């Protein structure tokens, strides 16, 4: 049986050097160069489809232990002077109503309803015209024209799955306006600057 050949001994200095270069030094050097090359690459960016999808938005809130008398923002959608604000207004001990203000246009509020205990969770789902693409936009993917028109000219708010406010509006805003959750940095209305409870969940600006 043939025996494995040991590496060259000191007596073959040239052959020993080549053996070391081929079997030890070159693989280590190649691995080091590969690691260095990966470190020089820029960090990966977001995927091309990372934009926030169109459609109604849902929030999960924790109610404050004590709310002030002013309406507080839940969702603000737009830019200064041209925005839609969904808010919660206390209407009595343990009660509130939701409202929508379209800056420079209409403000509407629903009937008051009972709130859960302070600190309890509250789910709010909002639909606003600016949360949908313009009529005829390819993003509608062939949806009926009637559906496009309706979505771009109505608003509604559901609280814990119950419809608390809805109506029609003709309010033009640019596509994909900025969104603010639990905050109103735009001013321009009686809605307070922030929600005194906690926003437990809000969609990421995808």
N, C-alpha and C positions, 0 to 999 in steps of 0.2 A: 504494500500500500504506500502511495506517495505521501510524504510528510510535508506539512505546510512550511514554506520557506520563511525563516526569520528575517527581520529587517537587516539590512547591511550592517556590518560591524565597523568598528573604527578603522579597520584596515582598508575599507573601501570608502574613503571620505567623500569622493565625488558622488558615488551612488547614494550614500547616506543622505547627503544634502538634498539631492533630487527627491528621494523618498519622503523626507520631512516636508519639503515644499508641496508635493502633490497631495499628501495625506493629512497634513495638519495645518500648515500655514495658509494655503489657498482657501480651504473651506471656511476657516475662521475669518479671513479677510473678506470673503464674499458675503458672509452673514452680516458682518459689521457694516459693509457698504449698503446692504439691503435695508437694514434698520435706519441708517442715516438718511437714505432716500425717502423712506416713509415719514420721517420726522420733518422733512422739508416740505412735504405736501401741505397745501392749505386745508383747514378743517372743512368737512363736507357741509354744504349749505342745505337749506330746506328743500324738500322735493318741489317740483314745478307745480304740483297740484295743491300746494299748502294753503291756498286762500280759503277763508271762511266760506263754508257752503251757504247757499241762499236758503231762506225759509224762516219760519217762526223760531224764536229762541226760548229756552227754558232755563230758569234760575232756581236755585235752592237757597232759602234764606233762613237765618235764625233770628227770631224776633227780639227786639231789645227789652231789657227789664223795665225801662220806662221810656216812652217816646214823647217828644215835644209836640206842640200843637201844629207845627208846620208840615206840609206835605214833604215826604222824603223820596229821593230818587231811587228807582230800582234799575231802570235801563234808560240811558240817554244815547240817542242815535243821531249824529249829525255834526254840524259845525256852528260856530257862533252866528246867531241870527237865522239859522235854517236847520232846525233840529226837531225831533220828536222825543218827548220825555214821558216815560211811564213812571208813575209815582204811587205811593201809598200815603193816604191822609187819615190820621186818627179822627174818629167821629164820635167818640165817647168811650167810657171805660170798657176795655176789652173789645172794642169794635173799630172798624176802619172801612174805607172805600178806596178803590183804585181809580186812577184818572190817567188821561193822556192829554198832553199839551203839545200842540204843533205851533212852534214859535212863529208869531206874526199872523196866526190864523186862529183856529178854534181850540178850546179846552173843554173836555167832557169828563164827567165822573159817573161811576155806577152807583148802585144802591149800597148802603152800608151792610156789613156782614160781621159775624162774630169771629174773633181771632182766637187761635189756640193760646195756651198759656205762654207767658214770657219765656223766651229761650227755646220754645218749641220750633220745629221746622215748618216752613211754608214753601210750597212750590208755586212758581208763577211762570206762565207761558205767555209770550207776547207775539203778536203779529202786527207788523207795520209795513206800509208801502215800500219804504227804503230797504227792507230786508229781502226784497225780490228784485230780479233783474228787470230792466226796462222792457216794455212790451215789444215783442219781435226779436229780442235778443236770442242768439243761439243757445244760451244756457237753459232756455225753456225746453229744449229738446223735443219740439213738436207738440207741446201741451196745447190744448184748445185755446183759441183766442179769448173765449169767454172767461176761462180760468185766469189767464194773464191779466185781463182788465180788472177782474174782481180783486185779485191779490194786490194790485197796484192802487186800488181805490177803497180799501177797507182797513179797519184796525179792529183788533179784539184782544182781550186779556182774560185768561183763565187762572183762577186761584185754586190750588188743590183739585184741579180737574173740572171745576165749576166755572161756567162762563159768567163773568162779572161785569163785562163792559164790551160793547161792540158798536160799530157805526161806520158810516161812509165818509170819505174825505177825498178831496182833490188837492194833493200836496206834493209838489215835485221836489225831489232831492237827488243829488248825484248818486251814482251807483257805489255800493260798498262804502258808505260813510263811516267815520270813526265810531266806535262803540265804547261806552263807559258803563260799568256795572257797579251800582251802589254809590255812584258819585255823579255830581253835576258840575263839571269844571267850566261850563259854558255860560252860566248865568242866564239873564234875559227872561226870568220867570219868577214866580213865587216859590218854586221848588227849592228846598234847602240844598246845601252844598254836598251833603253826604247822608247815607243811610246809617241810622244810629244802631242798627242791629249788625249782623254779620252776613256777608255773602259766602255761603258754604260751597256753592258750585256755580260757575258761569262758563259758558263755552270759551275755549281759547280762540284768539284771533288767528284762525288757521289760514 
